[in-house]
Amino acid sequence: MPTKTPLTYRDAGVDIDAGNELVDRIKPLVAATHRRGVLGGIGGFGGLFELDAAAYQNPVLVAGADGVGTKLRLAIDLGRLDTVGIDLVAMCVNDVLVQGAEPLFFLDYFATGRLDVETGAAVVTGIADGCRQAGCALLGGETAEMPGMYAPGDLDLAGFCVGVVDRAQLLDGGAIQPGDVVLGLASTGPHSNGYSLIRRILERAPDGAATPVDGRPIGDLLLTPTRIYVRAVLAALQAHTVTGIAHVTGGGLAENLARVLPGHVDAQVNANAWPRPPVFDWLQQTGQVSEKEMRRTFNCGIGLVVTAPVEQARDLSDTLTAHGETVYQMGEIVPGSGQVQMQP
């Protein structure tokens, strides 16, 4: 009977040494995101965060989880993985933000068939960058090397965020009233939604991701990271009355704004109140996408919607602008039944 060679975990496709090397590489990235409340560093079985409960009369924790969707597939295909980590953080912290919560900490899940340290470090660099932009700590996460589960070179990402808001300041849309102004904050492109359609449209482009649009390769425009609105909106919430916020993700502006409208009002939105970025015009023309489909699939240039009393609108807009946002007054709240009326 032939002698069988002893097997190791590395023979099976899992390299513990590579995992340890990645942890060593990302430790300074993680440390750079720490904020007040973080206890210890990475390497434990769980991340520790001490909530300053005395700073709130009645603190409410708000949690969110999300991924990057098939934007990650495009990033892998183009060999550009240094910014998808920002997208991952953005999709989570923006969701937490719309309820008035300040993001406190973030955890990531990175899964791949075979761990490449350089790839892992590039992804986590983006995650750490996103956490710094959002002012939240990268508290920990999981790197899973799972041979047989992913094709060579493939990976997947998931993110998890926890924030806090005083119960009295919690935003659920219930305060939205007729007469409120609807403000839109500009997006940086498609953000992280609609990429299954985008990749199909790219197949029609003669030069693929290298096709020039507005002076840049379309691939560059499509991999522009999702905007993180946290610092600007938190500053606005401290200084002004805000009645509702909606994060414009899958489903487009109308469906996401409708999620926060109470049943006794409608939002009338002028679709011509903001310029549509060239990337969306290119997608519509190249893919022959109908206007209805565009509005339901993409944010079309508006990544976050804020409603506020009309007397607050100018000062609120000034505060958001001072913190780097581009703001458009694009509609008003009227009596209705919880619908969004896009005009025209």
N, C-alpha and C positions, 0 to 999 in steps of 0.2 A: 504494500500500500504506500503510495507516494507521500512524502512528508509535506504537510501544509505549512506555508509561511505564516507566522503569527501576525495578526492584524492589529492595527492601531486605529484610534479615532481619526487621525489624519488620513489614513488609508481610506476611511469611510467618507471622507470629504469635509471633515470639520477640523479646523486648525485653531486650537486653543491659544497657541502662541500669537497668531495673528490677531485674535480677539484681544489679548492682553496688550499687544502693541497699539491697537487702536485706542484702547482706554487711556494709555499713557499719552497718546497724541492729543486726545480731546480734553484732557484734564484742564489745561490752561484756558481752553475755549469756554468750558463750563464755568470755571471760576470767574471769568470776566463778566458773566451774566448775573452773578450773585447780588442780591439785594437784602435789605433788612428783613429778617425773618428766617433766612436760610440757616439751618443747623447742619454742620458737617459738609462733606463733599461727596463725590460719586464713589461708588465701590461698595456701599452697604446694600442690604437687601431691600431697603426702601428709602426714599428721599424724605427728609425731615424739614418741615416748615412750621414756625411758631407764629400763629395768628395773633396780632395785637388787638385783642378783643376790646380793650379799653378805648380804642379809637373809634368804636362804633357803638351806637345805642342798642342796635339789634342787628348784628351782622348776619348776612345771608350769603352762603357760598353758591357760586354759579359755575357749572362745569360744562365743558364742551369737548367734543372729539371730532376729528375730520381727517381727511387725507388730501392728496394732491390730484387724484384722478388720473386720467390718461395724459395729462400734461407731463407726468413722469415718464411715460413711454416716449414722448417726443424728446425729452431731455436726455434719456438714455441713448436714443438713436443718434442724436447730435453730439453726444459725448460732452454734454454741458450740465454737470450735476452740482455746480457750486451755488446755485440760487434756488433750487427747488426746496431747500430747507426753509428759506424765507417764506415761500408759498405755504408750506406746512404750518408754520407758526401763524401766519396771517389768517388762514382759514379758520383757525380755532379762536384766536384772541379777538378777531372782529365779531365773531358770533357771541362771545361772552360780553363784549363791550356794549352790544345793542340793548342789553338789559341794565345798563348803567354801571356795570361791574368793572373794577380795576383788575386786570390779570395779575395774578401773584406768581404762579409757577407753571411750568410746562414740562411734559414728559414725552419722549419720542419712542417709536417702535420702528426699528430698521431690520428688514428681513431680506435675505439673499441666499442664493444657492451655494456660492463660494465667496467668502469674505476677501475683498481686496481692500487693503488698508488705505491706499490713496483715495479710492472712491468713497469709503466710509468717512474719511477725514474731510473730504470736500463737502459731503452732505451735511455733516455735523457743523462744519464752519458756517454754512448757510443757516442752519437752525439756530446757532448761537447768535448770529447777526440778527435774525428775526426777533429773538428774545430781547436783545439789547434795544432794538427799535421799539418794542412793546413795553419795555421796562419790567419784564417778568424774568424770573430765574429759570434757567434750565436745570431742573432739580434731579434729573436722572432719566433712565430709559432702558431699553432692551435692544441688544444686537443679536439677532437670531440667524445662525448659519444653518441652512436646511437643504442639504444636497438632495436632489430628486424632486424638490418642490418648485424650483425655479429654473428656467433655462439659463445657460451660461451668460453672464453679464447682466441678468435681470435682477431687479430688487423691488421692494415695496416699502412704503412709508405710511405711518399713522401717527397722529399727534393728539395729545390730551392736555387740556388747560383748565386750571381752576382760578376763579377770580372771586372778589368779595365786594359787596355793596350793602350799605345800610338799608334795612327794609323800607324805610320811609322814602328812600331815593330810588327804589327799584322801578325800572321802566318796563311796562307791559303794554303800552299803547292806550291804556284806559283813560289817560288824561287828554288824549287828542280830541279837539273840539272844532266845530265849524269856525272858520275865520283864521285858523292856524296856517302858517306858511310852510310850504314844502321846499326844502333845500336839498340839492344834490351835490355830493362831493365826487370830484372826478376820479375815475379809475386810471390805472396805468396800462390798460389793455384788457384782454379777456379774463385776466386774473387766473383762476384755476377751474373754469367751467366751460363746457362746450368743446372740449378737446377731442372727443371721439369724432365729432363733425369736422373740427378743424383739420384733423389728420387726413380725413377723406378729401377735404378740399385741397390740401397740399399735394395730393396725388395728381390733381389736375394742373398744377402749376408747372410750366415747362422747365424751370430750373429748381423746382422743389423749394427747400428751405433757403436757398441762395437767391430766390427771386427778390429783386429790389422793390421795396415799398416805402415811399416817403424818404428816400435816400438811405435806407438801411435794409439789410437782408430780412426777409419776413421771419426767418427763424429767430433772429434777435428780438424782434418785436413780440413774437409769441412766447418767448421765454422771459420776458420782463416780469420781475416778481410781483406778486399781488401786493397792493398797497396796504400798509398797516396804519390804521387810523387812530390808534389808541391815544397817543400823547395829545393830539389836537382835540379829540372829543372829550377826554377827561378834563382838559383845561376849560373847555366850553361848558361842561356840566357844572364845574365849580363856580362859574361866573354868571351863568344865564339859566333861564327856564327852558328846558327841553321836554316836549311831551311824548316823543316817540322816535325810535331809530330802527332802521331796517338795513340789514346787510344784503346787498344784491348779489346773489349767487345763482345756482341752478334754478331756472324758472323765470329769470329776468326781473326787471324792475317791478312790473305790475304784480306778479305773483308774490314777490317777497314783501313789497310794501303792504299788500293786502293782509299779510299775516299779522301785522301789528295794528290794523285799523279796528276800532270798536264797531259794533253793528249799526250805530246810528249815524255814521258819517261815510262819505266817499272822499277820495283824493282825486282832484282834477289836475292832470299833469300835461304840460305843454311839451311835446316831444321835440319841438324846435328850440327849446330854451337853452340847449347846450350843443356845442359842436361835437359831431360824431368823429372820433379819431380815425385816421386813414386805414388802420388795420381792419376795422369793421367794414369799411366800404370795400376793401379788397376781398375780404372773405365773402361778402354778399355777392359781389360781381363774379368772382371766380367760381364760386359754388352755385351760382344762380339761386341763392337762398331767398325765399319770400320775406317781405318785411315782417309779417306775423311770426315766422319762424325765427328771424333775427331777434326780435324783441323777447321771445320766450326762451331762447337758448343763451343769449349773451347779455352782458350788462350794458353794452352799447355806449360805454363811456361814463357811466355813473356807478360807482362802487358802493356808496353808502348814502342813505337818505335820512334826513333829520327833519322832524316837524317841530314847530315852536310857535308861540303866540306872535302875532304880527308885530307887536311893539318890541319884541326881542330880536326880530329877524336881522336888522342891520348890524347891531352890535355882535350878535352871535356869528354872523358871517365874517365880520372883521376879526374876531378872535380866532376862528378856524383858519382864516387866511394868514394871520400873523404866525400861525403854527405850521405853515407850509402847505395848506390845502387849497385847492382850486374849487370855489363854491359857486353854484348856480341857483338862483331863485327860479324854480321851475313849476310851481303850481300852488294850489291852496286846498284846504279842507272845506268841504261843503256838506250839508245834510245829505244823508243817503243810507246805504245798507251794507257798508263794509267793502265797497268795490273801488277799484282804481280805474278811472276813466282817462285813457290816453288820447290826447287831442293834438294834432290830427291823427 
